[in-house]
Amino acid sequence: YGFQGQPMGFPGGFVPPVQNQPPMNVPIWMPIPPSIPNCPPGLEYLTQQIDQILIHQQLELLEIVTGFETSNKYELKNSLGQRVYFAAEDTDCLTRNCCGAARPFTIRIIDNLGREVITLQRPLRCASCCCPCCLQELEVQSPPGTTVGYVVQNWHPCLPKFTIQDEKKNDVLKIAGPCIVCRCCEDVNFEVQSLDETSAVGRISKKWTGLVQEMFTDTDNFGISFPMDLDVKMKAVMIGACFLIVSLSF
């Protein structure tokens, strides 16, 4: 996946102070957190006073030159700009270029030890609001093979709506987006709400990246905000919700 891990060899995840300025192209990783009881391995990064995740899609030159859809790759960073995870789409060329935004996919999210800590699985489903019986669904696993939650699309004639569920498919949170997701010179926000949809809990945003990048590439930037005390598994499911919204709307 083009993954470059953080140098290891220091006990307890200790990272020595930087003596020299790091090279420009080398990512700065978030320090490795200690293990936490009853926390899926790799999700400890989401418990360290993190209330925001920034997702940057990497630029694919082959896609720009040829026009063929390549497998997407993403950096997930905290508010300090430190890389928390690296994500890569696992699909074949035929599926990407024939199914487009409706394609099924597996996205593998890797931590700075090189472990696959979150797996997102999206089966082939209908992408039209005219078919409410077969709407989109994404399963979130952490560690891979252990389901921690789901993101389910809800039928609505004009608004993008989703429900975040736990591993037993109990509803936990709601997500509602704007009717028009294509806007010029401003961010597009999807509000994360309580089950009764009366209070805001967080937000998933598509960031405006400039006219040239928006017109000539499909590399986008996204932000996820959530309460610091939100269950770490639901934070992982919100990351999955962001990737589902990205694939459907952008």
N, C-alpha and C positions, 0 to 999 in steps of 0.2 A: 504493500500500500504506500510505499514511499515513507514509511514510518521511521523516525529517528528518535530513539529513546534517550532518556536522561542518564548521564554517567552514574554508575552505581559503585558500590564498594565501601560505603560509609554506613556504620551501624545506625539503626533506628531511623533511616531515611534522612540523616543529617546531611545538609548540603553546605560545603565550606563557602566562605565569602568569596565573591568574585574579585580577583586581583587586577585583571585587565578587562578592557571593554570587549564583550563577546562579539563575534562576527555578526554582520547584519542578517544573514540568512539562517542563522542557527536559532531555533525556537527556545524561548525561556520557559522551562516547565515549572509548574506549581510544585512546591516541596512535597515529598511523599508523606502522607499523614499516617499516624499509627493506626493499628487495627482497632476496630470498635466492636464489642459484642453485639450479636444479633443484627449486624449490618452486612449486607451482601458484599463480598470482597470487591474492592474497586470503587464502591460508592462512598467510601470514607471522604473522598474529595468533596462531596456535596454536603457534608456535615460541618465543614470548617467555616462557619459564619459566612456562607455563600448564599446570597439572595439574587444573584444575577449570573447568567451564562451568555456569552457572546459567541455566535457561530459565524465563521467566515468560510464561504465556499472558495475553494482554490481555483485559480485560473487554469484552464486546459487549452493550451495552444493548438493542439490537434483539432479540437472541436471548433475553434475559431476559423482555422484554415480550411478544413474539409466540410464543416457543417454537420458531420456525424456526431450524434450524441455519445459521449464517453461516460464512463462510470464516475459519478461525482465523489469528491473528497472534501472533507471539511476539517477545520480546526475549531475546537471548542475552548474558549478562554474565559478566565474570570475577569472581574472588573479591573484588576491590576495589569491585564494583558498577558498573564502567565497561561501557558497552554495547560488545560486540564485533561482533555481527551483529544484523540484523533479519530475521525470517522470516515469510513469508506463504504461506498455502495458495492454490493456484490450481485451483479446481474450480467447477462450475456448481451452481446452486441445486437442480436436480432430482437430481443425483448425491448431493449432501450429504444431502438429506432422504429419499431413497428407499433408498439403500444403507447409510446410517448408518456404523457403525464399519468395515464391510467395504468402504467406497468406495475406488476408486482415486483417487490424487491426485498432484499435482506441488507440491512446496514449494520456493519460491525463497528462497535465503538471500543477503542483501545486506550488503556491508560499509559502512564509513562514508564511502566515496567514491561510493556509489550503484551500485557494480558488483555484478552477480549473480555470486557467487564459488562457490556450491555449489548444485546442483540435485538434489533428491530425487524420484525417480519410483517410484511404487508402482502396479503394474498391478492389475486386478481379479482377485483370487484367492479361493479358499475360506478361510473363517475358522474352520472346524470341524476338530477333531482327528480326526473320523470319516472325513475324506477326506485321507489322507496323500499322495495323488498330486498335489495342487494347493494346497500351503500358501503362506503369504505370502512375498513377496520384495520387497526394496527396492533400487534401484540408486542409487548415489551418484556424481555427476559433479562434477569440479572441474578446470578451468573447465567450464561447461556444454558438453556434447557429448563430454567426455573422461571415461570411466569410471575411477574410482579404487578402487572396491570395491562389495561387495554385503552385504546383511544377509538371511539366509535363515532362515526358521522351520524348526525340526526337529520331527518328530512325537514326541509323548509323550502318554500317556493322561491325565495330570493336571497336568503342570508346563509352564509356558511356557519353551521353550528355543529359542535362536537361535545361528547361527554367523556370525561376521564373516569375510568373504573379501576377498582382494585383487582387482585388476582381471582376473586370469586365473582367478578362482574357486578359488584355493587357500585352504584353511582357515587362518585366522590366530588367532582367539580364539573362545571359547565364552561364551554368556550363559545364565544359569539364573535363573528367578524363582520366587517362592513359589507354592504351590498355590492359595491364596486371596489375591487382590490387593486386596480391599476390606477395609480395616482402619480402626478408629476410634482417633483420638488418637495415631497413630504413623506413621512413614514406612514405605513399601513399597520394599524393596531388590531389585534384580536384580544378581546378582554377575557380573562379567566375569572369566573364568577362562582359564588357559592351555589349550592344546589337549587335554592329558591330564586336565584338570579337577581338578588336584591343588593348584594355587596360585592365589590371588586376584590379579588384575591391576588391577582397577578396579571401579567400581560405577555403576549407573544407579538413581537414587532418585526416587520420587514423594514430595514433601514434604507433610506434613499442614499444611493452611492454615487450620484452624479449622472448627467445626461449621457455622456459617452459610454460609460460602463453599462448603464441601463439599456441603451439602444443596441450595442454591438456585442455584448457578452451576456451570458446567463449566470454570471458569478454574483451572488447576492450576499448581503450581511443580515443577520437576524439577531434579535435579543430576546432572552427569556428572563422575566423577573417573577419571583415567588417569595413567600414569607420564609425567613430563615428557619423558623421552627416547623415548617412543613415536613411531613414524613419523607425520609430520604428516598423511599421507593416511589412516592408520588412525584418527587423532583425528577427522577429518571423517566417516569411516564410523561411528564411535561416536555422533556427533551424529545421523546418520541412524538408527542403531539406537534411539536414544531416541525419535525421532518415530514410528517404527514401533510401539514398545511403547506409546507414548501412545495411538495410534489404535486399537490392539487391546484394551488393558486398561482405559483410563480414559476 
